[in-house]
Amino acid sequence: ASNDKTLKLWNLETGEDERTFNGHSYPVNAVALTPDGKRVISASFDKTLKLWNLETGEDERTFNGHSYPVNAVAPTPDGKRVISASNDKTLKLWNLETGE
């Protein structure tokens, strides 16, 4: 997660940047992998969360609903939902498949 509005996937053995995820309009505050290791969720100052496909880099879904920056994300153990925390003083529980 970076202030340059991106996420990066790094190869731990080589130290190389394998993929850059672009799509947020403000700095990215937090990232979390889904339990299956196939997707990543990002939280941003742009008040959104994004669900990314780790293999393709595709932005699969954007979650809108917070009124201030989102600071933290945590997927549920079953990988079906994610919890977000924001400066708007709320926690939100999202359905990863429907976006609700």
N, C-alpha and C positions, 0 to 999 in steps of 0.2 A: 504494500500500500504506500502511496507516495503523494507528496504535495504537488507533483506535476500532473495530477488527475488520472494517473494510470495505476494498474496492478502489473506486476511482472512475475513470471514463472521462471525460477532459476534452477539450473542443473547443479545439484550439490556436489557432484564429483568434479565437474569441469569449471564451475563458477560462471558458466555462460548463461546469458539471457535467452531462454528458449521461446518465450512468447510475451508480448506486451498486450494488455487488455486496455482498449481505449473506449470511452463512452461517458464518463462522468464529466460534469462541467465545473466542478470544484475539487479540491483535494480529497483523496480517499483516506479515511480514518482507520478502517479496520477491514480485515478479511477473515473468512472461515471456510474450511472445506466441508462439503457434505460428507456424511458417514461413508458413502460408497466411493468417495475419492474421485468422482467423475465431474463434479461441478464445484464452483467456488462462489461465495456470496460476498459482495463488497458493500461497505457503508461509507457515505460521503457527506461532505459539507453541503452538497447540493440538495440535501434533504431526502435522498433516495437510497434504496438498496438496489443492487443489480445481481442477477443470477447469471453466471457465465458457464459455458461449456468449456471444461479444462482442455479437452483435446482440440477443439476447433477454434476456440477464442470467441465464439459467438455469444452475443448478449441475448440470452433466452427470454429474460423478463426484467422489467423495471417495476419496483414497488414504490408507489407514491402514497403519502398519507401523513408524514411527519411535517411539522411546521418550522422546525429548526434542524440544524445538522444532526446526522445520525453518527453516534460514536462507537457503537459496539453491535456485533451480531453473534448469534449462537444458534446453530441448527439443533433441532431435537434429535435424540438418538435414533429415531426411526427414519430420519431424513425426509420427512414429509412437511415439516414446518420449520420456521426460523423465528427467533425472537430478536427484536431490535430495540436499542436504547438510544434516546435522543435528548438533546438539550431542551426540547419542549416539555421535559419532565414526564415523559410517558415511555412505557414499554409497549411494543406492539407484537402480536403473534400473527404471523403470516402463513398462508398456505402456499407452499412452493409451486404447486401445480396450477392453481387457479389464480394466484396473485391477490386473493382476498385477505 
